[in-house]
Amino acid sequence: MKNNLAQPGRAFAAVAAALASLAAPASAQVDPVRMIDSFERAGGKFDGYRRSGAKGVCAAGEFVGSAEARALSTASAFSGKPVPVLVRFSVGGGNPKAPDNAKSQRNMALQFDLPGESWLMGNISAPVFGAATPEQMLARLEAIAPDPETKKPNPEKVKAFNDANPETLLQGKYFASQPVPASFAKLNYWGVHAFGFVDAAGRKQFGKWIFEPVGGTQGLSDEEAKAKGPDFLADDLRQRVAAGNVAFDFNLQLAQPGDKLDSAVTPLPDDRKKVTLGRLTIKSVAADATGPCVTINFNPMVLPKGVEPSADPMLAARAAPYAVSQGRRLSEGAKQ
């Protein structure tokens, strides 16, 4: 298998696709520049870093699709042959010094390097997203932005938003209920959006996916998390990959008629059937803060033939702000 850490490949094509989406009507309801400005005001501005998932590490691996996946979709990712994948693990938020030992979001973004096309994903360590629509996301960011004088969010403004938008609290409640993850490699990652999988006869099956670590998840006690300190995840990942035991099953939860498919804050019912689409194995980790992940924005609207987006407005609206953020990072001197 070719070493993806030395193969930027289709990163620039992905950037171009995101830039083209700036004119897409699906995301026209919210100005993407205003969205990224709000991210910077709410979480701080750190030149060269991603406005979300700033603290991260780049890895490379391969994916092998299953027969079950080939029955659901014609996507070339499921051919059964090893597919090179770039993987970026990160801690949620825009601060490149975010603590690894906090109960917060982790991310696993992927780029599948397919024949003549790419498949990009942004997966998070919660079954729900932080907002149902781009308008709601923007309002949330503006509500939690620090006051220029006090340098802290206005509690009345935050309460008013939360009271009017209780569904945006679900993600935070989920993180608070979970232990600090022991590793990037021992955590579930959800796609949160619904996608349609199209077979050779044109039949479409919608579902929501989750990457589940082979061997199960692992958390830390409060005492263990404190002892680990704020910067252990990247080195831990390198050690586990060197030992050859980092892999995830790519599982798809199948939607049924009547299931809500247009909301990233509404998971599918727990009893929905789950099929395994294949296995992702991590083979290597970048030794430093460089590597091909730097130039990829992991726009989840970049999909292969055989996989289609749902009508989720939050999914459609992510591409344009990603492109604005990418443009700023590149002009500032992009960092991992």
N, C-alpha and C positions, 0 to 999 in steps of 0.2 A: 504493500500500500504506500502511496506517495505521502510524504510528510506534510500535512496541511500547515504546520507552523511556518513552513518556508514557502507556502503557496497562497499569496493574496487572492489569486483566482478571480472570482466574480464580485469582489467587494465593491469595485467602482461601478459595476452594472447595477448593483443594489442601490447605491447612492443615487444613480441617475434615475432609477425607477421611483425613488422617494421624491426626488425633486420634481419629476413630472407630475406627481400626484398633488402638488401644491395647487394646481388648477382644478382638481377634481371636485365636482359639486357635492359629493358625499361629505366632505369635511369643510364645506364653505360656511357652515353655520357658526363656526368659531374661528377667529383669526389666529392662525398658527403662531405668528410672531407674538401676539398678546399672550398666548398660552405659554410659550417658553419664557417670556418676560416674567410671567407669574410664577413659574417654577423657580426662577432665579431669585425673585423676591421672597418666596416662601422658604426656600431651602438654602439660600446663599449662592453666590456666583463664584465658581472656581475655574479660571481660564484653562482651556484645553481639555477639561473633563466633561463627561456626559452629564446632562442635567438630571438624569435619573440612572441609578446604578453606577455611580462614579467610581467606586472602589471595586476593582475587579481583576481577574486574571484570565489569560487566554490559554486554551487547551485544544488538543486535536484528537480525533478518534475516528471510528467507523461505525456505520449502521448497517445491519442486515435485516431486510424485511422478511415477513412471515407469509406462509400460504394464506392465512386468514386475511392478511392485508391485501394480497393480490386478488382475492375474491371480492373485496370491497371497492378497490380503486385501481385504475390503470397507471397511477403515478409511478414513475421510474424508480423512485426511492424504494419501492417494495419489490424490486426485481428478484431479490434473494441473493444478489451479489453484493460484496462489501462496497459501501458508499462512503467516501471521505466526508467528514463533518468537522467544521470549526465550532468550538464551544467556548462561550464566555460566561464564567461564573462571577457573580457580583453580589454586593450588599446593597440593599435598597437605599434610595435617597441620593441627593446630589453632592454629598460631602465625601471627598476622597479619603478622609480620615475617620469615617464612620466606624464605630467599634464592632468588632466581630463577635463580642460576647454579650450582645444585646438581643432582646426579643423583638426582632425586626425582620423585614422582608429579605429574602435571598432570591436571586434570579439565575436562570440558566437559559441563555440565548444561543440559538443554533443557526448555522448555515450549512445546509446539505449541498454538496457540490455535485450536481447531477448532469448528465449528458445534455448540453445545450440549454440548461436552465438552472435556477437555484430555488431553494426553499428556505425561507427565513422564518424564524420563530422567536418570540419573547415569552418565556414561561416563568411563572412566579411561584413562590412557596406558600400560596394560599389558594383555596378553591374559588375565591371571589376576587374581583377587581375592586378598586377604591371608588369607582363612580360608574353609573350606568350610561351616561351620555357625556359628550365633550362639554356641553354647557354646564352640566353638574360638576365636572372635574374643574373647570375654570372657576366656578363659583366657590368651590371648596378651597382651591389654592388662594384665591383672593381673601377668603375669610380667615385663613390661618397665617397670612403674611404678617410679619412683625410691624407694629406701629412705628413710624419714623422717629417718634419722640421717646417712647418707652423701650423700643427695641424688642418688644414682646408682642405676641398676638393679643388682640382685644378680646377678652373672655366673653363679652356680651355678643360680639359679632360671631364668634365661634359657636356659642350656644344656640344662637338664632339659626345658624346654618344647620347644625346637627339636629335641632328639633324639627326642622323642615325637611331634612334629608336623612332619616334614620338608617336607610340602607347603606349609606357610606361609612357607617360605623362597624359594619360586619367584619371587614377585613382586619381592622385594629383589634376587635374582640377576639378574632381567631388567633392572631399573633400572641396576644396576652395569655391565651389559654394553652399555648405550646411552650415546651422547654426551648432554651437556646440550642440551636442545632450543633451537633458535635462536629459536623463536617459538611462541606458543599456536596460531598459524595453520599451522604446518608440522609437525604431529604427528598420529599415529594415535590415535583414541580408541575403546576397546572397550566394549561393553555388559556383557561377561563372563557374564551370565546368559542362559539359553535362553528364548525366547518362541515361542508358537505363532501363526502367521498363518493366519487362517480366511477361505476364499473364499466366494463366493455360494452354492455348493452344500454348504457346511458342512465341506469338506475342510480339514484342519489340517496345515500344514507348520511344523515346528519349525526354529529356527536361532538363530545368535548373530550379532549385528551389529557392524560396525565403521565408524566415520566416517574416511574417508581424504582428506587434503588434495589438492585438485586441483593438479597440478604436483609432487606428491611431498613427502616429509619433508625436514627440514633440521636438522642438528646442528652443534654448535660444538666446536672443539678445546678442550683444557684451557686453552690460552693465551687463546683467544678468549673463553671463558666467564669467565675471571678479569678480562679487560679490560672485559667488559660490566657487571660489578658486580652487586649483589644486587637491583636494582630496575629492570629494563628491559622486562619482558614487557608490561605494560599500555600503555606508550607505543609499543612496537613494534607492538602490535595496532592501535592507533589509526592509525598511519602506513600500515600495510598495507591497512586497511579504507578509509581515505581515498583510497588509490590504486586501489581497486576490484578487488583481486585476492585476496580471502579467501573460499574456498568449499570445501565438503567433499562428497564422494560418500557417500551413505548406502548401504552395502553389507551384504548379508545372506549369511552362509555357511550353506548348507542342510545340515541334519542328515540322516543316513541311519539306517535301522533298526539298532539296536544301539549307537548313539552315546550317550555319557553326557550326559544333559541336566539332571541335578540337582546339578551341582557347578560352582561358579564358579572353582575352581582347576584344572579340567580343560578345556582348549580343545578345540574340534573338530579332527579331523585336518586337516592342511594341504591335502590333496587334495580336500576337499569343495568342490562347486561354489559359486560366489559370483555373486549377482545384484545389480544396482544398483537400489535402491528409489527413488532420486531424488537431488536435489542441494540442499544447504543453502548459501545465500549470506549472508554477514554484511554488513549494510548500514550499521550505525552502532554506536558504542561510547559508553557513558556518559562524561561529562567528569570525573566525580568519583566519590566512594564512595557515591552515592545511587542511586536508580532502583528500578524495580519488582522486580528480582531479590531485593532485601532481604527481601521478605515471602514468598518462595517456598522451600519445603524440598525440592523436586525428588524427591518420593517415587516410586520407579520402579514402584510398584504401581498408580499412577493411569494407566490404559490406555484407549485408545479401543475402541469396538466393532470387532471384526475382528482384535484382537490380544489374546492371553491369556498369563498367566504360566505358567511351567513349575513343576515340583514342587521346584525348588531351595529348600532351607530358608533359605539366606542371603538370597535375594530376599524371601521372605515375611516375614522377621524384620526387615527394614530400616525398615519404615514406623513402627513404634512408637517406636524410639529417635529417629528423625528428628523425631517430634512432640514428644518430651520436650525435645530440643535446641532446637527452634523456640520452644517455650513459654518456655524460659529466656532465649533471645536477645531475644524481644519484651519480656519483663519487665525486662531489663537495658538496653534501648535498642538495638535491632538495628542492626548496621552491615553494610556490604557484605562 
